[in-house]
């Protein structure tokens, strides 16, 4: 397995999308998802890759998809290169450990965010309005405090370089229909509650996370990634102190570094020092080890 892969190059496969992190190829009946080591912050892709990041995201996603299979079906068809179509086998060195063969679902047009703690954009919104996504919250909460109950706070899906926008549940109904809106809201909360309880036993607080769902054969399935350091805020339980920002196992470390720079948070990205790249990678690897017991 290559240590750092910032872009896959499969000349005879049909590339359909290159996102912030994933390269997606159309293999006919299925899609091939390749999770690269690209990292983005403030919706800008950095120039440097984070070693092993794609492996970490893929293996953590696989773990959580399997843990929640009784709650909702997911898009995974295969995760071993030997089980992929033969045309991919020549690219084994780029694919090993960081790719999935998945069903072709039609993605729903919303990000399904669940918050168990008040942090990030939710904290900013709460300070201004006392609510998040139209959900009124108790007065007097401090930054990073646990909410009485997890809340579903969906957002739009922005194009690359733009920002997602928080929306009320009524907007999800407008976009997806009442039945699907209720299904994805209930499922989001159910997955989160189970994951939070399991992560707690491993010394991790999952403060919030986001999911994507799609329609496959007329039913809702879970797609994209699952409870990774890219899609979630992971905090070390032993260092948790409400009342301010928390140390984390996710890319908040990178964001915090970038906040110290005189940079307008627009492309081109500033160069990252080797030390920042190394420490960011260590945080991802520790998250993988704590959750799954695996190491790259």
C-alpha positions in Angstrom: 0.0 0.0 0.0 1.4 3.4 -1.0 2.0 5.6 2.1 0.6 8.8 0.7 -1.8 9.1 -2.2 -3.1 12.5 -3.1 -4.7 11.5 -6.4 -5.5 8.2 -7.9 -4.6 7.7 -11.6 -6.4 4.8 -13.4 -6.1 5.6 -17.1 -8.6 2.9 -18.2 -11.3 3.5 -15.6 -14.0 6.1 -15.9 -13.5 8.9 -13.4 -16.9 10.5 -12.5 -15.9 12.7 -9.6 -12.9 14.0 -7.7 -14.1 15.4 -4.4 -12.3 16.9 -1.5 -11.0 13.5 -0.4 -12.6 10.7 -2.6 -12.1 9.8 -6.2 -15.1 8.0 -7.7 -15.0 5.7 -10.7 -17.9 4.2 -12.6 -17.4 0.5 -13.1 -20.8 -0.1 -14.7 -23.0 -1.9 -12.2 -21.0 -0.4 -9.2 -18.9 2.6 -8.2 -15.3 2.4 -7.0 -14.6 4.8 -4.1 -11.0 5.6 -3.6 -10.2 7.5 -0.4 -7.1 9.5 -1.0 -4.9 11.2 1.6 -6.1 14.7 0.6 -7.2 16.9 3.4 -9.3 20.0 3.2 -9.9 22.8 5.7 -12.4 25.7 5.4 -13.4 24.0 2.1 -10.0 24.4 0.6 -7.9 21.3 -0.3 -4.4 21.5 1.1 -1.4 20.8 -1.2 0.1 18.2 1.1 -1.4 14.7 1.8 -1.7 13.2 5.3 0.1 9.8 5.3 -2.3 6.8 5.8 -5.4 9.1 6.0 -7.3 7.3 3.3 -6.6 4.0 4.9 -7.8 5.3 8.3 -11.1 6.8 6.9 -11.9 3.6 4.9 -11.2 1.2 7.8 -13.1 3.3 10.3 -16.1 3.6 7.9 -16.1 -0.2 7.3 -16.1 -0.8 11.1 -19.1 1.5 11.7 -21.1 0.3 8.6 -20.8 -3.2 10.0 -21.7 -2.1 13.5 -24.9 -0.5 12.3 -26.0 -3.0 9.6 -29.1 -4.0 11.7 -30.2 -0.3 11.8 -29.9 0.5 8.1 -28.3 -1.2 5.0 -25.3 0.5 3.5 -23.7 0.8 0.1 -20.7 -1.5 0.6 -20.4 -4.4 -2.0 -16.7 -5.3 -1.3 -13.7 -3.8 0.5 -11.0 -6.3 -0.6 -9.3 -5.6 -4.0 -9.4 -9.3 -4.8 -13.2 -9.1 -4.7 -13.3 -6.1 -7.1 -13.7 -6.4 -10.9 -10.5 -7.8 -12.5 -9.9 -4.5 -14.4 -9.0 -2.9 -11.0 -6.5 -5.5 -9.9 -3.5 -3.9 -11.7 -4.0 -0.8 -9.4 -3.8 -2.9 -6.2 -1.0 -0.8 -4.8 -3.2 2.4 -4.9 -6.4 0.6 -3.8 -5.3 -1.7 -1.0 -7.0 -0.7 2.3 -8.3 2.6 1.0 -11.1 1.7 -1.4 -14.6 0.3 -1.5 -16.8 -1.2 -4.3 -20.2 0.3 -3.6 -23.8 0.3 -4.9 -25.0 3.1 -7.2 -27.4 4.9 -5.0 -29.1 8.2 -5.8 -27.8 10.6 -3.0 -30.3 12.6 -1.1 -29.8 16.4 -1.3 -29.1 17.0 2.4 -26.3 16.4 4.9 -27.7 14.6 8.0 -25.9 16.2 11.0 -26.4 15.2 14.6 -25.1 17.1 17.5 -24.7 15.7 21.0 -22.6 18.6 22.2 -22.7 22.4 21.4 -19.6 23.1 19.3 -18.4 24.6 16.0 -21.0 26.4 13.9 -23.7 25.1 16.3 -22.0 27.0 19.2 -21.8 30.2 17.1 -25.5 29.9 16.2 -26.5 29.2 19.8 -24.7 32.3 21.0 -26.6 34.4 18.5 -30.1 32.9 18.7 -30.2 30.4 21.6 -31.1 27.7 19.1 -29.5 25.5 16.4 -31.3 24.9 13.1 -34.5 26.3 14.6 -34.3 24.0 17.7 -34.5 26.0 20.9 -31.9 24.9 23.5 -31.7 25.6 27.2 -30.2 29.0 28.2 -26.8 29.2 29.8 -25.0 26.4 27.9 -21.2 26.8 27.6 -19.1 25.8 24.6 -18.6 22.0 24.2 -21.3 21.2 26.8 -23.3 18.1 26.3 -26.9 18.7 25.1 -29.8 17.2 27.1 -30.6 15.1 24.0 -28.9 14.7 20.7 -30.4 16.9 18.0 -30.8 16.5 14.2 -29.5 19.6 12.5 -29.4 19.1 8.7 -27.7 21.2 6.1 -27.7 21.7 2.4 -24.9 20.1 0.3 -22.7 22.8 -1.1 -20.6 22.7 -4.2 -16.8 22.4 -3.8 -15.5 25.7 -2.4 -18.9 26.8 -1.0 -20.2 26.4 2.5 -23.0 24.1 3.6 -26.0 26.0 5.0 -28.0 24.8 8.1 -31.7 24.2 7.4 -34.7 23.5 9.5 -36.4 20.0 9.3 -39.3 21.5 7.3 -36.8 22.2 4.5 -35.7 18.5 4.6 -39.4 17.6 4.1 -39.6 20.0 1.1 -36.5 18.4 -0.5 -37.0 14.7 0.3 -40.7 14.2 1.2 -42.2 13.6 4.7 -41.5 9.9 4.9 -37.9 10.0 3.8 -37.2 13.1 6.0 -38.5 11.2 9.0 -36.6 8.1 8.1 -33.2 9.8 7.8 -33.8 12.0 10.9 -34.7 9.0 13.1 -31.9 6.8 11.6 -29.3 9.6 12.1 -30.2 9.8 15.8 -30.3 6.1 16.3 -26.9 5.5 14.7 -25.3 8.4 16.7 -26.7 7.2 20.0 -25.3 3.7 19.5 -21.9 4.9 18.2 -21.6 7.4 21.0 -22.1 4.7 23.6 -19.6 2.4 21.9 -17.0 5.1 21.4 -17.4 6.1 25.1 -16.0 2.7 26.1 -12.9 3.4 24.0 -12.2 6.8 25.5 -13.7 8.9 22.7 -16.5 11.4 22.8 -18.3 11.8 19.5 -19.4 15.4 19.8 -21.2 15.5 16.5 -21.1 13.8 13.1 -22.7 13.9 9.7 -24.1 11.2 7.5 -25.2 10.9 3.9 -28.1 8.7 2.7 -29.2 7.7 -0.8 -32.0 5.8 -2.5 -31.2 2.3 -3.9 -33.9 0.0 -5.2 -36.6 2.3 -3.7 -35.2 2.2 -0.1 -33.0 4.5 1.9 -29.4 3.2 2.4 -26.4 4.7 4.2 -23.7 6.0 1.8 -20.4 7.9 1.7 -18.4 7.5 4.9 -19.3 6.5 8.5 -18.3 8.3 11.7 -14.7 9.2 10.6 -12.4 12.0 11.9 -13.4 13.8 8.7 -17.1 13.7 9.2 -17.1 13.9 13.1 -15.7 15.7 16.1 -13.8 13.1 18.2 -12.7 14.3 21.6 -10.5 12.4 24.1 -12.8 11.6 27.0 -10.0 11.9 29.6 -9.3 15.5 28.6 -12.9 16.7 28.2 -13.5 20.1 30.0 -16.7 22.0 28.9 -16.4 25.7 28.6 -14.1 26.1 25.6 -12.8 24.2 22.5 -11.6 20.6 23.1 -8.5 18.7 22.0 -9.5 16.4 19.2 -8.6 13.4 17.0 -9.9 15.0 13.9 -8.7 17.8 11.6 -9.5 20.5 14.1 -5.8 20.4 14.9 -5.1 21.5 11.3 -7.8 24.1 11.4 -6.3 25.6 14.6 -2.9 25.8 13.0 -4.4 27.6 9.9 -6.2 30.0 12.1 -2.8 31.3 13.3 -1.8 32.3 9.7 -2.6 35.4 7.8 -4.5 33.5 5.2 -7.9 34.4 3.7 -9.3 30.8 3.8 -9.5 30.7 0.1 -7.4 28.8 -2.5 -4.5 28.6 -3.0 -3.8 26.8 0.3 -0.7 27.8 2.3 2.1 25.3 2.5 1.9 23.0 5.6 5.1 22.4 7.7 6.2 18.8 7.9 5.5 18.8 11.7 1.8 19.8 11.1 1.4 17.1 8.5 3.0 14.5 10.8 1.0 15.5 13.9 -2.3 15.6 11.9 -1.5 12.1 10.7 -0.9 10.8 14.2 -4.3 12.0 15.3 -6.0 10.1 12.5 -4.0 6.9 13.3 -4.8 7.2 17.0 -8.5 7.5 16.2 -8.3 4.3 14.1 -6.5 2.4 16.8 -8.8 3.5 19.6 -11.9 2.6 17.6 -10.9 -0.6 15.7 -7.7 -1.7 17.3 -6.0 -1.5 13.9 -2.9 0.3 12.8 -1.8 1.1 9.2 
